Amino acid sequence: MRIAVVGAGAVGGYYGGRLAQAGEDVIFIARGENLRALRENGLRVESVRGDFTLPHVQATDDPSGIGSVDTILLCVKTWQMPAALQSIRPLVGAGTAVLTLQNGVEAPGEVEATLGQGHALAGLVVLFSNLAAPGVVRHTGGPALIAFGEPDNHRSERVERLLGAFQHAQGVTAESRADIQAALWEKFLFITAFASVGAVSRAPVGILRSLPETRAMLRGCMEEIAAVAAARGVRLSAGIIEKTLAFIDAQPSAGQASMQRDILNGRRSELDALTGAVVRLGAEVGVATPLHTTIYHALLPQEQLARGELVYPA
């Protein structure tokens, strides 16, 4: 398969690297120091599932010279989606699938709205990794799961073909899901509650789950998300809240969500795609989300400051 990876960071670098290692024709779309390192030194992945180095990889910052591809792995942050979708137009042919791997539940709809019906595949990853240095991805844990499917849950040849490519790759757990929407919302329930309570409390997960007050906030956020999902016709697994709390209980005590880290470091975050999305999607179906609304409003000044939309008085 001819596969373009847009956003060659912690997620794109890992999965794109594994596909290239398995012999797929992979082109990385990158920029800045990361692009320079990929061109000069290739890609190195330090992984709990086995280190490897690809001394030579295809890498560019100009999608217009590549032509159409079979699949695009879209691995940018949610707030980078509008610019990324415009930039990848030259890669999109009539049969090109764009696999969205963002946090949240709205990315497949953004792809369809921008590039046209039939191009989106909905996906998610469970991977603990980071870009340790330009051209170096460090995978520290998690199942390295990638799961995906058609947004309307129908079976398709392109899903089966992509699944085969991932299953042929080492160090990857790949699944196609009969109900990818439920899978997206179940991850959304976890990551949004974790990120929202962590960001507003400034506390690591060990504190969030052990302090009765913050544990109650975690549960309350999950209950709000489950109510919004139900009102939107999404069927979550039985006992999903207890399962998610148990998953949180098993994480390293110093853990933080990426949105929380970004907010604590004064960077632009995925606040609108996570906490804000619960508020927005709930309002559309008449479901009250008081916890998320309060957290979103409390974090909004910091977010607007990071975006340059707000200036604090001296």
C-alpha positions as a printed NumPy array, in Angstrom:
array([[  0.   ,   0.   ,   0.   ],
       [  1.037,   3.594,  -0.578],
       [  0.523,   5.368,   2.742],
       [  1.122,   9.001,   3.712],
       [  1.627,   9.838,   7.388],
       [  0.632,  13.42 ,   8.177],
       [  2.178,  14.404,  11.499],
       [  5.298,  12.275,  12.01 ],
       [  5.36 ,  12.647,  15.782],
       [  4.685,  10.271,  18.656],
       [  1.742,   8.536,  16.938],
       [  2.524,   8.967,  13.253],
       [  6.181,   8.151,  13.733],
       [  5.392,   4.938,  15.569],
       [  2.691,   3.49 ,  13.324],
       [  4.21 ,   4.838,  10.113],
       [  7.574,   3.439,  11.164],
       [  6.113,   0.016,  11.88 ],
       [  4.387,  -0.038,   8.483],
       [  7.599,   0.997,   6.711],
       [  9.512,  -1.634,   8.682],
       [  7.027,  -4.2  ,   7.324],
       [  7.696,  -3.132,   3.743],
       [  4.82 ,  -0.765,   3.027],
       [  5.446,   2.319,   0.851],
       [  5.277,   5.046,   3.525],
       [  5.814,   8.778,   3.014],
       [  6.112,  11.009,   6.087],
       [  4.774,  14.572,   5.901],
       [  6.749,  16.542,   8.488],
       [  8.278,  19.958,   9.057],
       [ 11.073,  21.821,  10.818],
       [ 13.713,  19.967,  12.786],
       [ 11.774,  16.724,  12.661],
       [ 11.775,  16.8  ,   8.859],
       [ 15.491,  17.593,   8.764],
       [ 16.271,  14.688,  11.115],
       [ 14.136,  12.243,   9.094],
       [ 15.9  ,  13.237,   5.886],
       [ 19.408,  13.13 ,   7.341],
       [ 19.241,  10.262,   9.82 ],
       [ 16.037,   8.358,   9.118],
       [ 13.626,   7.311,  11.855],
       [ 14.528,   5.648,  15.127],
       [ 11.879,   4.031,  17.336],
       [ 12.751,   3.073,  20.907],
       [  9.995,   0.686,  21.926],
       [  9.064,  -1.706,  24.701],
       [  8.082,  -3.965,  21.804],
       [ 11.529,  -3.807,  20.225],
       [ 13.751,  -0.955,  19.058],
       [ 14.402,  -0.418,  15.366],
       [ 15.944,   2.127,  13.016],
       [ 15.003,   2.966,   9.455],
       [ 18.164,   4.645,   8.099],
       [ 16.359,   5.995,   5.048],
       [ 12.723,   7.129,   4.946],
       [ 10.666,   9.158,   2.505],
       [  9.955,  12.531,   4.119],
       [  8.757,  15.863,   2.768],
       [  6.935,  19.032,   3.758],
       [  5.318,  19.384,   0.329],
       [  2.435,  16.967,  -0.338],
       [  1.921,  18.402,  -3.831],
       [  4.845,  16.419,  -5.235],
       [  3.663,  13.014,  -4.021],
       [  0.478,  12.325,  -5.952],
       [ -2.492,  10.379,  -4.649],
       [ -2.053,   7.621,  -2.073],
       [ -4.15 ,   4.691,  -0.893],
       [ -4.38 ,   5.778,   2.743],
       [ -3.516,   8.857,   4.777],
       [ -2.824,   8.436,   8.487],
       [ -3.907,  11.788,   9.896],
       [ -1.946,  12.151,  13.141],
       [ -2.062,  15.897,  13.865],
       [ -3.666,  17.506,  16.914],
       [ -7.373,  18.31 ,  16.677],
       [ -6.763,  22.048,  16.447],
       [ -4.372,  21.478,  13.517],
       [ -7.046,  19.667,  11.504],
       [ -8.338,  22.557,   9.333],
       [ -4.882,  23.449,   7.983],
       [ -3.863,  19.798,   7.645],
       [ -6.961,  18.899,   5.63 ],
       [ -6.28 ,  21.709,   3.174],
       [ -2.632,  20.698,   2.84 ],
       [ -3.38 ,  17.051,   1.992],
       [ -5.718,  17.731,  -0.917],
       [ -2.989,  16.757,  -3.452],
       [ -2.749,  13.318,  -1.792],
       [ -6.446,  12.565,  -2.104],
       [ -7.597,  10.599,  -5.119],
       [-11.028,   9.134,  -5.769],
       [-10.329,   6.078,  -3.605],
       [ -8.096,   7.577,  -0.931],
       [ -9.043,   6.809,   2.681],
       [ -8.168,   9.323,   5.397],
       [ -7.812,   7.561,   8.75 ],
       [ -8.434,   9.996,  11.612],
       [ -6.477,   9.203,  14.782],
       [ -7.306,  12.311,  16.807],
       [ -8.688,  12.445,  20.317],
       [-12.374,  13.303,  20.385],
       [-15.258,  12.162,  18.187],
       [-15.602,  14.856,  15.525],
       [-12.595,  14.331,  13.221],
       [-14.266,  11.97 ,  10.695],
       [-17.003,  14.537,  10.154],
       [-14.388,  17.234,   9.545],
       [-12.753,  15.082,   6.877],
       [-16.054,  14.48 ,   5.108],
       [-17.012,  18.155,   5.277],
       [-13.685,  19.283,   3.792],
       [-12.714,  16.513,   1.359],
       [-16.095,  15.052,   0.479],
       [-18.174,  12.04 ,   1.408],
       [-16.531,   8.65 ,   1.414],
       [-12.963,   9.602,   2.292],
       [-13.019,   9.242,   6.088],
       [-12.137,   6.21 ,   8.157],
       [-12.662,   6.616,  11.899],
       [ -9.895,   5.378,  14.153],
       [ -8.283,   5.513,  17.56 ],
       [ -5.015,   4.505,  19.168],
       [ -3.994,   3.388,  22.645],
       [ -0.293,   4.126,  22.765],
       [  1.991,   5.724,  25.335],
       [  4.7  ,   7.413,  23.286],
       [  6.442,  10.721,  22.765],
       [  8.785,  12.404,  20.317],
       [ 11.983,  12.097,  22.366],
       [ 13.998,  14.116,  19.835],
       [ 13.639,  15.03 ,  16.156],
       [ 13.396,  11.765,  14.274],
       [ 13.25 ,   9.694,  17.481],
       [ 10.   ,   8.186,  18.81 ],
       [  9.955,   6.634,  22.279],
       [  7.206,   4.067,  22.946],
       [  7.017,   3.465,  26.684],
       [  3.909,   1.316,  27.109],
       [  0.338,   0.53 ,  26.262],
       [ -0.869,  -2.122,  23.827],
       [  0.1  ,  -0.109,  20.719],
       [ -3.507,  -0.651,  19.666],
       [ -4.898,   0.893,  16.513],
       [ -8.581,   0.293,  15.831],
       [-10.627,   1.653,  12.956],
       [-13.671,   1.221,  10.771],
       [-16.044,   2.919,   8.394],
       [-17.865,   5.836,  10.079],
       [-21.232,   4.211,   9.334],
       [-19.941,   0.818,  10.6  ],
       [-20.319,  -1.05 ,   7.292],
       [-17.663,  -3.609,   6.318],
       [-15.408,  -2.586,   3.436],
       [-12.521,  -3.894,   1.361],
       [-10.351,  -0.877,   2.198],
       [-10.692,  -1.512,   5.923],
       [ -9.727,  -5.159,   5.45 ],
       [ -6.744,  -4.217,   3.293],
       [ -5.453,  -1.666,   5.788],
       [ -6.059,  -4.09 ,   8.643],
       [ -3.921,  -6.651,   6.853],
       [ -1.075,  -4.155,   6.485],
       [ -1.13 ,  -3.317,  10.188],
       [ -1.409,  -6.953,  11.235],
       [  1.667,  -7.747,   9.153],
       [  3.641,  -5.096,  11.057],
       [  5.567,  -5.939,  14.232],
       [  4.758,  -4.235,  17.51 ],
       [  1.198,  -3.287,  16.541],
       [ -2.145,  -4.578,  17.789],
       [ -4.631,  -3.832,  14.996],
       [ -8.393,  -4.305,  15.031],
       [-11.334,  -3.388,  12.864],
       [-14.408,  -2.548,  14.915],
       [-17.986,  -3.451,  14.048],
       [-19.11 ,  -0.305,  15.917],
       [-16.302,   2.217,  15.607],
       [-18.54 ,   5.041,  16.847],
       [-18.998,   3.302,  20.2  ],
       [-15.242,   2.702,  20.369],
       [-14.529,   6.393,  19.707],
       [-16.979,   7.486,  22.379],
       [-15.572,   5.026,  24.928],
       [-12.079,   6.446,  24.433],
       [-13.607,   9.95 ,  24.503],
       [-15.224,   9.147,  27.843],
       [-11.854,   8.132,  29.288],
       [ -9.552,  10.776,  27.869],
       [-11.937,  13.713,  28.328],
       [-12.762,  12.979,  31.971],
       [ -9.098,  12.317,  32.741],
       [ -7.878,  15.43 ,  30.897],
       [-10.604,  17.751,  32.166],
       [-10.292,  16.924,  35.86 ],
       [ -6.505,  16.73 ,  35.634],
       [ -6.22 ,  20.111,  33.928],
       [ -8.52 ,  21.987,  36.278],
       [ -7.048,  20.394,  39.435],
       [ -3.405,  20.473,  38.247],
       [ -2.988,  17.035,  39.859],
       [ -1.553,  13.737,  38.518],
       [ -3.713,  10.674,  38.113],
       [ -2.585,   9.143,  41.412],
       [ -4.209,  12.058,  43.233],
       [ -7.261,  12.259,  40.961],
       [ -8.252,   8.661,  41.655],
       [ -7.445,   8.568,  45.381],
       [ -8.885,  11.881,  46.601],
       [-12.644,  11.32 ,  47.084],
       [-13.559,  14.741,  45.735],
       [-11.607,  14.429,  42.473],
       [-12.624,  10.787,  42.013],
       [-16.235,  11.942,  42.262],
       [-15.474,  14.535,  39.573],
       [-14.018,  11.832,  37.306],
       [-17.132,   9.719,  37.718],
       [-19.417,  12.711,  37.218],
       [-17.654,  13.685,  33.991],
       [-17.962,  10.129,  32.691],
       [-21.655,  10.07 ,  33.542],
       [-22.219,  13.292,  31.605],
       [-20.407,  11.914,  28.538],
       [-22.355,   8.654,  28.71 ],
       [-25.623,  10.636,  28.833],
       [-24.626,  12.678,  25.775],
       [-23.627,   9.507,  23.907],
       [-26.949,   7.836,  24.703],
       [-28.908,  10.879,  23.544],
       [-26.972,  10.812,  20.277],
       [-27.77 ,   7.139,  19.685],
       [-24.341,   5.746,  20.581],
       [-24.452,   2.397,  22.411],
       [-21.62 ,   2.225,  24.93 ],
       [-20.53 ,  -1.058,  26.518],
       [-22.303,  -2.167,  29.684],
       [-20.397,  -1.035,  32.764],
       [-18.152,   1.308,  30.772],
       [-17.778,   3.81 ,  33.633],
       [-16.568,   1.188,  36.109],
       [-14.256,  -0.298,  33.464],
       [-12.804,   3.121,  32.742],
       [-12.253,   3.909,  36.41 ],
       [-10.513,   0.551,  36.797],
       [ -8.262,   1.428,  33.835],
       [ -7.405,   4.763,  35.465],
       [ -6.652,   2.948,  38.722],
       [ -4.061,   0.833,  36.886],
       [ -2.087,   3.747,  35.413],
       [  1.241,   5.018,  36.833],
       [  0.473,   7.468,  39.619],
       [  2.432,  10.35 ,  38.058],
       [  0.514,  10.147,  34.768],
       [ -1.04 ,  13.187,  33.108],
       [ -3.177,  13.573,  30.   ],
       [ -1.618,  15.403,  27.056],
       [ -4.244,  18.178,  27.268],
       [ -3.364,  18.643,  30.922],
       [  0.369,  18.862,  30.131],
       [ -0.251,  21.405,  27.387],
       [ -2.368,  23.615,  29.641],
       [  0.105,  23.402,  32.525],
       [  2.893,  24.441,  30.146],
       [  0.962,  27.349,  28.649],
       [  0.581,  25.719,  25.237],
       [ -2.45 ,  25.509,  22.997],
       [ -4.433,  22.386,  23.873],
       [ -7.308,  20.184,  22.755],
       [ -9.701,  21.817,  25.22 ],
       [-12.322,  22.579,  22.551],
       [-12.207,  19.063,  21.078],
       [-12.55 ,  17.374,  24.477],
       [-14.15 ,  19.344,  27.329],
       [-15.717,  21.876,  24.988],
       [-17.074,  19.167,  22.724],
       [-19.009,  17.576,  25.593],
       [-20.658,  20.941,  26.281],
       [-21.384,  21.588,  22.603],
       [-22.577,  18.085,  21.69 ],
       [-24.684,  17.908,  24.836],
       [-26.384,  21.212,  24.067],
       [-27.277,  19.945,  20.575],
       [-29.363,  17.11 ,  22.073],
       [-30.626,  18.908,  25.177],
       [-28.383,  17.126,  27.714],
       [-27.056,  19.277,  30.548],
       [-23.322,  18.974,  31.24 ],
       [-22.713,  21.191,  34.298],
       [-19.359,  19.676,  35.298],
       [-17.834,  20.004,  31.844],
       [-19.342,  23.461,  31.418],
       [-17.737,  24.681,  34.645],
       [-14.363,  23.127,  33.806],
       [-14.453,  24.478,  30.255],
       [-15.235,  28.004,  31.407],
       [-12.526,  27.835,  34.083],
       [ -9.866,  26.767,  31.553],
       [-10.963,  28.97 ,  28.659],
       [ -8.968,  32.11 ,  29.628],
       [ -5.73 ,  30.095,  29.75 ],
       [ -6.554,  28.492,  26.401],
       [ -7.32 ,  31.809,  24.731],
       [ -4.104,  33.243,  26.144],
       [ -2.124,  30.364,  24.616],
       [ -3.82 ,  30.953,  21.246],
       [ -2.99 ,  34.646,  21.313],
       [ -6.681,  35.545,  21.452],
       [ -6.41 ,  37.116,  24.902],
       [ -3.845,  39.312,  26.627],
       [ -3.665,  39.488,  30.396],
       [ -3.203,  42.993,  31.855],
       [  0.285,  43.778,  33.082]])
